[in-house]
Amino acid sequence: MNAAAFDPGDPQAVPRREQWRREQRQIARLHHPDVGGDPKRFLRLMRELDQRHGITAAGSPGTAGPDAPVLVVTRTGTAALWRRLRRYERVVRSRLPRRVPGSRRHIDL
């Protein structure tokens, strides 16, 4: 993001940011590939939105071209991480021999 686009000292920065986010979500709802939209058109519309709001300048270094690969970043919350670790722990404990303390293999009575 361009630092000049969302300057915290600017009193109009928050309304502009909110307007940009509203437009971004509207484009995503209509044109995102996950809802059946065309990926190239979606990326083009997002680039145009960013340029219109001054987030990227056309032709500036670091601006992705029309066929540039898109990096998708997902955030995993700590709750999801702990759930996954507990699941792995259960799997490992279930595969331990009975004689190992902490194993989840029980003898039949």
N, C-alpha and C positions, 0 to 999 in steps of 0.2 A: 504494500500500500504506500502510496505517496504521502509523505508526512504533511505536505501542504493541504491535502484533501480533507483530512480530519484533524485539524489543529485543536487541541483541547482548550486553548485560550480563546478561540473564536466562539462567540455566543451562538452562531448559526451552525456550529459543527454537529451538535446532537441531532437537530432536525434533518440535516443533510444525510447523516449516517443512517437514521431511521428510514428516510425515503429510499436510500440505496438498498437497504436490507429488504424493504417491502417489495421493491421492483425485482430484486434478486430472487426472492421467494416466489413471486408470481411467475417469473420466467421458468424457474425450476419446476413448479407445479404443472406448467403446460408443456414444457419441452424437454424435461430430463429423460435420459434413456431408460431409466427404471420405470417410467410411466408410459413408455412407448414412443418417446420422441426421438428425433434424429440426433446422434451425438455431435456431428459436425455443426449442425444448426444451433444446438444448445451452446456449444463452446463459442460460436461466433456471436450469439446474442449476449452471452455473459461478458465477452471482451468489449462489445459495443457499450454495454452498460457501464463497465469499469471506465472506459474512455470518456463517456459522457459525464461521469461524476469525477473525473480527474484522478482516478486511481492509477491508471497506467497511461503513458503517452504512446501514441502510435509510432512504431519504429524505434522505440527506446531500447537500450540493451536490457535483455532479460525478458522482453515481451515474447511470449510464445507465438509461433507461427500457426497457421490453420491446421497443420497436420502434426503438431508437436504432441508427444505423449503427455498424458495428464497423470500427475501423481496424486493418488487418493490417499489421504491420511485419515485413519480412524483412531478415535480415542477410546481406549479401554479403561473403564472405571476401575477403581480398586475393588469394588464389590464383585465385579465379574472376574477379576484376577483371583480373588480369594476362592470363589466358587470353583474355578478351574483347578486351582491348586488342591482343594479338598477332594475333587474328583480324581485327580492323579494319585493322591495319597491313598484313597480307597482302592484304586486299581493295584497299586504297588503292594499294599498290605494284603490284598486278597491273593497275591501270587507268591507271598513268602511261605516257606515251609512252616509246619506247625511248631517246630521247636524254637523258632525265632520269636523273641518277645515282641509284642505289638502286631503279630500276624492276625489276620481275621479268619483263620481256619479253625474251626471248632470240631471237637470229636463228637461222634454220635454216642448218646447214652443209651 
